Amino acid sequence: MKNLFEEDDNGQSGSADFGKMFESSLKGVGAVLKAGDKIKGEILSIGKEEAFVSTGTVNDGVMARADLPKDDNGHLTVKVGDTLDLFVVQVKGSEVRVSTKPTAKNLADDLEDAFDMMLPVEGKVSEVINGGYRVVLMGKTAFCPFSQIDLRKTDSPEAHLNKKYSFLITKFEGGGRNITVSRRKLLEEEQGASAAAFKEDVKVGDIVKGTVTRLEAFGAFVELSPGLDGLVHVSEIAWSRVSNPADALKPGQSVQAKVLRIEENDGRMRISLSIKQAGEQPWDSINTLRVGEVVSGRVTRCMKFGCFVEVKPGIEGLVPLGEMSYTKRVTKSDELMKEGETVTVMIKEINEEDQKILLSLKDAGGDPWSLVPMKMPVGAILNGKVTRREPYGIFVEVAPGVVGLMPRARASDVPDYPFEKLKIGDATTVQVAELNIEDRKMSLAPPADPDA
């Protein structure tokens, strides 16, 4: 066996190697550990309840076997000789207790480092308190004011409960006993970076993708990139009339939108979007509609002069008052049609240049006068109901939508006819005396009229 003090082949003394070994063996002898220190420890032995590890000092450390890393089945994933990252939990004389779990001091030190270096820390919102939220950061409690939880004022503070966010520590005092955090500062930084990239890459007229984040009565906010939202006004959601954005969109929904405007105001970027203009224009498909076609549509507006009916998404036509009924005189558009209801109409005219459509409600159900020449020729005896009295005669409805006039002079030729006694609503028998189909006029006479 070679003597450590003998020279080697190069003439060097082995005492140098021994000196290094001796120095290494003494390394850490004078070191003093205290609770909260971070060390690397080699596992020396593993018992039923405890394990022993090296601490880099003359004293070995002891830790609970339960603290050793395990897999999902509870089996140890380490063995003797492996090295662990450990924390000194307690020092009593020569006894050093260690753990894989950090102490409160360790946590405070880590948070203070994050505060000094302005690094984000993940935290969980645990409680709504006076003026803000209680947030748990790495086992420590911090305070986040209401104004610092988001970019916008929160109407429902409870919406953030139990959510995990990244926070920036804005105040660290008393060794971690007084910590204040802000999520808003991180969001503003993120928003600034997103705005700069958006401004460089996107221009007005471009089609962009985004996610609906919030719905308001006036429109929908769409996130285009982290921290950067654009607004879709309610009138730009769809070609069909939308009164409530929640009827057409929902939070979390992915959409495509056209960029209408990009403005900067007080350092903030305002982006106006249109979902409807990102797709096909409604009138591009107008060739699918034909004059004379009967279609169903939704009543969108009732005006003094008539009602608008949406016959295809984004395509509306007008039903004037005169096109509403053959059977009654309509003076108000909402007498027969109500906003929101579905009706059947006939397309009378299509003006592609002005993008206007004329519709008819009465013709969609058939013209009652079309069968008059065949079913009610001159001389026909009909049963009807008095609908109106005038000094010059009475009006009698002989079929739904078909009303004729019996002049007083014609009735006076038949003394037995009870002309003067008839009241509105009374039933009577009449004879067709004259017909004018083009002007939709019918002249009536008592059945016994010798001129009939």
C-alpha positions as CSV (number, residue, x, y, z in Angstrom):
1,M,0.0,0.0,0.0
2,K,1.4,3.4,-0.9
3,N,2.3,5.7,1.9
4,L,0.5,9.0,1.7
5,F,3.7,10.8,2.5
6,E,5.8,9.1,-0.2
7,E,6.6,10.9,-3.4
8,D,4.8,10.0,-6.5
9,D,6.3,9.3,-9.9
10,N,6.4,13.1,-10.5
11,G,8.3,13.8,-7.3
12,Q,5.2,15.3,-5.6
13,S,4.5,14.4,-2.0
14,G,1.3,12.6,-1.2
15,S,1.0,14.9,1.8
16,A,-0.7,17.4,-0.5
17,D,-3.6,15.0,-1.2
18,F,-3.9,14.3,2.5
19,G,-4.1,18.0,3.3
20,K,-6.9,18.4,0.9
21,M,-8.8,15.4,2.4
22,F,-8.3,16.7,5.9
23,E,-9.4,20.2,4.9
24,S,-12.5,18.7,3.3
25,S,-13.3,16.7,6.4
26,L,-13.2,19.8,8.5
27,K,-15.2,21.9,6.1
28,G,-18.4,23.1,7.9
29,V,-17.2,22.0,11.3
30,G,-17.5,25.6,12.5
31,A,-20.7,26.4,10.6
32,V,-23.7,27.2,12.7
33,L,-27.2,26.4,11.4
34,K,-30.3,28.2,12.3
35,A,-34.0,27.7,11.6
36,G,-34.9,28.9,8.1
37,D,-31.6,28.0,6.5
38,K,-31.7,26.2,3.1
39,I,-29.3,23.3,2.8
40,K,-28.5,20.4,0.5
41,G,-28.5,17.1,2.5
42,E,-27.4,13.6,1.5
43,I,-29.6,10.8,2.8
44,L,-27.5,8.7,5.2
45,S,-30.1,6.3,6.4
46,I,-33.9,5.7,6.3
47,G,-35.7,4.3,9.3
48,K,-39.3,3.4,10.0
49,E,-40.1,6.8,11.5
50,E,-37.2,9.0,10.7
51,A,-34.3,9.5,8.2
52,F,-30.8,11.0,8.8
53,V,-29.2,13.3,6.4
54,S,-25.9,15.2,6.2
55,T,-26.1,18.9,6.9
56,G,-22.6,20.0,5.8
57,T,-21.8,20.5,9.5
58,V,-20.5,18.2,12.2
59,N,-24.1,17.5,13.2
60,D,-26.3,15.3,11.0
61,G,-29.9,16.3,10.5
62,V,-33.0,14.2,11.3
63,M,-36.3,14.4,9.5
64,A,-39.6,12.6,9.5
65,R,-39.8,9.7,7.1
66,A,-43.2,11.1,6.1
67,D,-41.5,14.2,4.7
68,L,-39.5,12.2,2.1
69,P,-40.8,12.4,-1.5
70,K,-43.3,9.7,-2.5
71,D,-45.2,8.7,-5.7
72,D,-48.9,8.5,-6.0
73,N,-49.0,5.1,-4.4
74,G,-47.1,6.3,-1.3
75,H,-43.8,4.6,-2.2
76,L,-40.6,6.5,-1.6
77,T,-38.9,7.9,-4.7
78,V,-35.5,8.5,-3.0
79,K,-32.9,6.2,-1.5
80,V,-29.8,6.4,0.7
81,G,-27.2,8.5,-1.1
82,D,-29.7,10.8,-2.9
83,T,-29.4,14.5,-2.2
84,L,-32.4,16.7,-1.2
85,D,-33.1,20.4,-1.0
86,L,-34.0,20.9,2.7
87,F,-35.0,23.6,5.2
88,V,-33.7,23.8,8.8
89,V,-36.8,23.6,11.0
90,Q,-35.3,23.6,14.5
91,V,-31.8,23.5,16.2
92,K,-31.5,22.4,19.8
93,G,-27.9,21.9,20.8
94,S,-26.5,19.2,18.6
95,E,-29.9,18.1,17.3
96,V,-30.8,19.6,13.9
97,R,-34.3,18.9,12.5
98,V,-34.9,19.4,8.8
99,S,-37.8,19.2,6.4
100,T,-38.5,19.4,2.7
101,K,-41.2,22.0,3.5
102,P,-40.2,25.7,3.8
103,T,-40.6,27.5,7.1
104,A,-42.5,30.8,7.5
105,K,-39.1,32.6,7.4
106,N,-38.2,30.9,4.1
107,L,-41.5,32.0,2.6
108,A,-41.0,35.5,3.8
109,D,-37.5,35.6,2.4
110,D,-38.7,34.4,-1.0
111,L,-41.5,37.0,-1.0
112,E,-39.1,39.7,0.0
113,D,-36.8,38.7,-2.9
114,A,-39.8,38.9,-5.2
115,F,-40.6,42.4,-3.9
116,D,-37.0,43.6,-4.3
117,M,-36.7,42.2,-7.8
118,M,-40.3,43.1,-8.8
119,L,-41.1,39.6,-9.8
120,P,-44.7,38.3,-10.1
121,V,-45.9,35.8,-7.5
122,E,-48.9,33.5,-7.9
123,G,-51.6,33.9,-5.3
124,K,-55.1,32.8,-4.5
125,V,-57.9,35.2,-3.7
126,S,-59.3,33.7,-0.5
127,E,-61.7,36.3,1.0
128,V,-63.5,39.6,0.4
129,I,-62.7,42.0,3.2
130,N,-63.1,45.7,3.9
131,G,-61.6,47.6,1.0
132,G,-60.3,44.7,-1.0
133,Y,-59.3,41.0,-0.9
134,R,-57.3,38.7,1.3
135,V,-54.8,36.9,-1.0
136,V,-52.7,33.9,0.0
137,L,-49.1,34.0,-1.4
138,M,-46.9,31.0,-0.8
139,G,-48.6,30.4,2.6
140,K,-48.4,34.1,3.6
141,T,-51.4,36.5,3.7
142,A,-51.5,39.6,1.6
143,F,-53.9,42.4,0.9
144,C,-55.1,43.5,-2.5
145,P,-57.3,46.7,-2.8
146,F,-60.4,46.5,-4.9
147,S,-58.9,49.0,-7.4
148,Q,-55.9,46.7,-7.9
149,I,-57.6,43.4,-8.7
150,D,-58.5,44.2,-12.3
151,L,-58.2,46.9,-15.0
152,R,-61.9,47.9,-14.5
153,K,-64.1,48.4,-11.5
154,T,-65.6,45.1,-10.3
155,D,-69.4,45.2,-9.9
156,S,-69.4,41.8,-8.2
157,P,-66.4,41.4,-5.9
158,E,-67.2,37.8,-5.2
159,A,-66.4,37.0,-8.9
160,H,-62.7,36.9,-8.0
161,L,-63.0,34.5,-5.0
162,N,-60.9,31.3,-5.2
163,K,-59.3,32.5,-8.4
164,K,-55.5,32.1,-8.9
165,Y,-53.7,35.1,-10.4
166,S,-50.2,36.5,-10.7
167,F,-49.6,39.5,-8.4
168,L,-46.9,42.1,-8.0
169,I,-45.9,42.8,-4.4
170,T,-46.1,46.6,-3.9
171,K,-45.5,46.7,-0.2
172,F,-43.4,44.4,2.1
173,E,-43.1,45.4,5.7
174,G,-42.5,43.8,9.1
175,G,-40.7,40.7,7.8
176,G,-43.8,39.7,5.8
177,R,-46.5,40.6,8.3
178,N,-47.7,43.5,6.1
179,I,-47.9,42.7,2.4
180,T,-49.8,44.6,-0.3
181,V,-50.2,43.3,-3.8
182,S,-51.5,44.4,-7.2
183,R,-52.7,42.4,-10.1
184,R,-53.6,45.6,-12.0
185,K,-50.0,46.7,-12.5
186,L,-49.2,43.4,-14.2
187,L,-52.3,43.7,-16.4
188,E,-51.4,47.2,-17.4
189,E,-47.9,46.1,-18.4
190,E,-49.3,43.2,-20.3
191,Q,-51.9,45.5,-22.0
192,G,-49.1,48.0,-23.0
193,A,-47.1,45.2,-24.6
194,S,-50.1,43.8,-26.4
195,A,-51.2,47.3,-27.6
196,A,-47.8,48.0,-29.1
197,A,-47.7,44.7,-30.9
198,F,-51.3,45.1,-32.1
199,K,-50.6,48.6,-33.4
200,E,-47.6,47.3,-35.3
201,D,-49.3,44.2,-36.9
202,V,-52.9,45.2,-37.4
203,K,-54.6,48.0,-39.4
204,V,-58.1,49.3,-39.9
205,G,-60.1,46.9,-42.2
206,D,-58.2,43.7,-41.0
207,I,-60.1,40.7,-39.8
208,V,-59.0,39.6,-36.4
209,K,-59.8,36.7,-34.0
210,G,-60.8,37.2,-30.3
211,T,-62.7,35.9,-27.4
212,V,-65.8,37.5,-25.9
213,T,-64.9,38.5,-22.3
214,R,-67.7,40.8,-21.2
215,L,-71.2,41.8,-22.2
216,E,-72.9,45.1,-21.6
217,A,-76.1,46.7,-22.7
218,F,-74.2,48.7,-25.4
219,G,-72.1,45.9,-26.8
220,A,-69.5,43.2,-26.2
221,F,-65.8,43.4,-25.3
222,V,-63.6,41.0,-27.2
223,E,-60.0,40.1,-26.0
224,L,-57.7,40.3,-29.1
225,S,-54.5,39.6,-27.2
226,P,-53.6,39.3,-23.4
227,G,-54.8,42.5,-21.7
228,L,-56.1,44.1,-24.9
229,D,-59.8,44.3,-25.6
230,G,-61.9,45.8,-28.5
231,L,-65.5,46.8,-28.4
232,V,-68.2,45.5,-30.6
233,H,-71.2,48.0,-30.5
234,V,-74.6,46.3,-30.2
235,S,-75.4,47.5,-33.8
236,E,-72.3,45.7,-35.1
237,I,-73.0,42.3,-33.6
238,A,-75.2,41.0,-36.4
239,W,-77.0,42.1,-39.5
240,S,-80.2,41.1,-37.8
241,R,-81.4,43.6,-35.2
242,V,-80.0,42.8,-31.8
243,S,-81.5,44.5,-28.7
244,N,-79.5,42.6,-26.1
245,P,-75.9,41.4,-26.8
246,A,-76.5,38.4,-24.5
247,D,-79.1,37.1,-27.0
248,A,-76.4,36.7,-29.7
249,L,-73.1,36.2,-27.7
250,K,-71.8,34.6,-24.6
251,P,-68.6,35.1,-22.6
252,G,-65.8,32.7,-23.7
253,Q,-67.1,32.5,-27.3
254,S,-64.5,32.8,-30.1
255,V,-65.4,35.3,-32.8
256,Q,-64.0,36.9,-35.9
257,A,-64.3,40.7,-36.2
258,K,-63.4,43.5,-38.6
259,V,-61.3,46.4,-37.2
260,L,-63.3,49.6,-37.7
261,R,-61.2,52.1,-35.8
262,I,-58.0,52.3,-33.8
263,E,-57.7,55.3,-31.5
264,E,-55.4,56.4,-28.7
265,N,-56.7,58.5,-25.9
266,D,-54.8,59.4,-22.7
267,G,-52.3,56.6,-23.5
268,R,-55.0,54.0,-23.9
269,M,-55.8,52.3,-27.1
270,R,-59.5,52.1,-28.1
271,I,-60.4,49.6,-30.7
272,S,-63.8,49.4,-32.4
273,L,-64.8,46.1,-34.0
274,S,-67.6,44.7,-36.1
275,I,-68.6,41.0,-36.0
276,K,-71.2,41.4,-38.7
277,Q,-68.9,43.0,-41.2
278,A,-66.4,40.2,-40.9
279,G,-68.8,37.8,-42.7
280,E,-70.9,37.8,-45.8
281,Q,-72.9,40.9,-46.6
282,P,-76.7,40.1,-46.5
283,W,-77.6,41.7,-49.8
284,D,-75.0,39.5,-51.6
285,S,-77.5,36.7,-51.4
286,I,-80.6,38.7,-52.4
287,N,-80.8,36.6,-55.6
288,T,-82.3,33.8,-53.5
289,L,-85.5,35.9,-53.1
290,R,-88.1,36.2,-55.8
291,V,-90.9,38.6,-56.5
292,G,-94.2,36.8,-55.8
293,E,-92.6,34.4,-53.3
294,V,-94.3,33.9,-50.0
295,V,-91.9,33.8,-47.1
296,S,-91.9,33.9,-43.3
297,G,-90.1,36.7,-41.3
298,R,-89.8,38.4,-38.0
299,V,-91.4,41.7,-37.4
300,T,-88.5,44.1,-36.3
301,R,-90.2,47.5,-36.1
302,C,-93.7,48.9,-36.2
303,M,-93.9,52.5,-37.5
304,K,-96.7,54.9,-38.4
305,F,-96.5,54.0,-42.1
306,G,-96.1,50.2,-41.7
307,C,-94.0,47.4,-40.3
308,F,-90.5,46.2,-41.2
309,V,-90.1,42.4,-41.5
310,E,-86.8,40.6,-41.6
311,V,-87.1,38.0,-44.4
312,K,-83.4,36.9,-44.2
313,P,-80.7,37.7,-41.7
314,G,-79.9,41.4,-42.2
315,I,-82.5,41.9,-45.0
316,E,-85.7,43.8,-44.1
317,G,-88.7,44.7,-46.1
318,L,-91.6,47.1,-45.5
319,V,-95.3,46.1,-45.2
320,P,-97.2,49.4,-45.7
321,L,-100.5,49.9,-44.0
322,G,-102.3,49.4,-47.3
323,E,-100.8,46.0,-47.7
324,M,-101.9,44.6,-44.4
325,S,-105.5,43.5,-44.8
326,Y,-108.3,43.1,-47.3
327,T,-110.9,42.7,-44.6
328,K,-110.4,45.8,-42.5
329,R,-109.1,49.3,-42.7
330,V,-105.8,49.4,-40.8
331,T,-104.9,52.8,-39.3
332,K,-102.1,51.6,-36.9
333,S,-99.4,49.2,-38.0
334,D,-99.4,47.3,-34.7
335,E,-103.1,46.4,-35.0
336,L,-102.3,43.2,-37.0
337,M,-98.5,42.9,-36.4
338,K,-96.4,43.0,-33.3
339,E,-92.7,43.4,-32.9
340,G,-90.9,40.1,-32.4
341,E,-93.7,37.9,-33.9
342,T,-93.2,35.8,-37.0
343,V,-95.5,36.5,-40.0
344,T,-96.0,35.3,-43.5
345,V,-95.7,37.9,-46.3
346,M,-95.5,38.1,-50.0
347,I,-92.6,39.8,-51.8
348,K,-94.1,42.5,-54.1
349,E,-91.0,44.4,-55.2
350,I,-87.2,44.1,-54.8
351,N,-85.0,47.2,-55.4
352,E,-81.4,46.0,-55.3
353,E,-79.9,49.4,-56.0
354,D,-81.6,51.1,-53.0
355,Q,-81.6,47.8,-51.0
356,K,-85.4,48.0,-50.4
357,I,-88.1,45.4,-50.5
358,L,-91.9,45.9,-50.6
359,L,-93.9,43.3,-48.8
360,S,-97.6,42.4,-48.5
361,L,-99.3,40.7,-45.6
362,K,-102.7,40.6,-47.2
363,D,-101.5,39.0,-50.4
364,A,-99.7,36.2,-48.5
365,G,-103.0,34.8,-47.5
366,G,-104.7,35.1,-51.0
367,D,-106.8,37.9,-52.5
368,P,-110.5,37.3,-51.5
369,W,-111.6,39.3,-54.6
370,S,-110.0,36.8,-56.9
371,L,-112.9,34.4,-56.6
372,V,-115.7,37.1,-56.7
373,P,-116.4,36.8,-60.5
374,M,-116.9,33.1,-60.2
375,K,-118.7,32.8,-56.8
376,M,-120.5,36.1,-56.7
377,P,-121.5,37.1,-60.3
378,V,-124.2,39.7,-61.0
379,G,-127.6,38.4,-59.9
380,A,-126.2,36.1,-57.2
381,I,-128.2,36.1,-54.0
382,L,-125.9,36.4,-50.9
383,N,-126.2,36.4,-47.2
384,G,-124.2,39.1,-45.4
385,K,-123.7,41.3,-42.4
386,V,-124.1,45.1,-42.1
387,T,-120.7,46.6,-41.3
388,R,-121.5,50.4,-41.8
389,R,-124.3,52.8,-42.2
390,E,-124.0,56.1,-44.1
391,P,-126.7,58.6,-45.3
392,Y,-126.3,57.3,-48.8
393,G,-126.5,53.6,-48.1
394,I,-125.4,50.6,-46.1
395,F,-122.2,48.5,-46.4
396,V,-122.7,44.7,-46.3
397,E,-119.8,42.2,-45.9
398,V,-120.8,39.2,-48.1
399,A,-117.5,37.3,-47.6
400,P,-114.3,37.8,-45.6
401,G,-112.6,40.8,-47.2
402,V,-115.5,41.4,-49.7
403,V,-117.8,44.3,-48.9
404,G,-120.6,45.8,-51.1
405,L,-122.6,48.9,-51.0
406,M,-126.5,49.0,-51.1
407,P,-127.4,52.6,-52.1
408,R,-130.4,54.1,-50.3
409,A,-132.0,54.9,-53.7
410,R,-131.8,51.3,-54.8
411,A,-133.3,50.0,-51.5
412,S,-136.2,52.5,-51.7
413,D,-137.4,50.7,-54.9
414,V,-138.4,47.7,-52.7
415,P,-140.7,49.0,-50.0
416,D,-140.7,45.6,-48.2
417,Y,-136.9,45.7,-47.7
418,P,-136.2,46.7,-44.0
419,F,-133.5,49.2,-45.0
420,E,-134.2,51.7,-42.2
421,K,-134.4,49.1,-39.6
422,L,-131.0,47.4,-40.3
423,K,-128.3,48.1,-37.8
424,I,-124.5,47.4,-37.8
425,G,-124.0,43.7,-37.1
426,D,-127.5,42.7,-38.4
427,A,-127.7,39.9,-41.0
428,T,-129.4,40.5,-44.2
429,T,-129.9,39.0,-47.7
430,V,-128.8,40.9,-50.8
431,Q,-128.4,40.5,-54.5
432,V,-125.3,41.5,-56.6
433,A,-126.4,44.3,-58.9
434,E,-123.0,45.5,-60.3
435,L,-119.4,44.4,-60.2
436,N,-116.1,46.4,-60.7
437,I,-113.3,43.8,-60.0
438,E,-110.5,46.2,-61.0
439,D,-111.6,48.8,-58.3
440,R,-112.8,46.1,-55.9
441,K,-116.3,47.5,-55.8
442,M,-119.7,45.7,-55.6
443,S,-123.1,47.3,-55.8
444,L,-125.9,45.5,-54.0
445,A,-129.7,45.6,-54.1
446,P,-132.6,44.0,-52.2
447,P,-133.3,40.5,-53.5
448,A,-136.6,41.5,-54.9
449,D,-135.2,44.3,-57.0
450,P,-136.8,43.8,-60.4
451,D,-133.7,45.4,-62.1
452,A,-131.3,42.9,-60.5
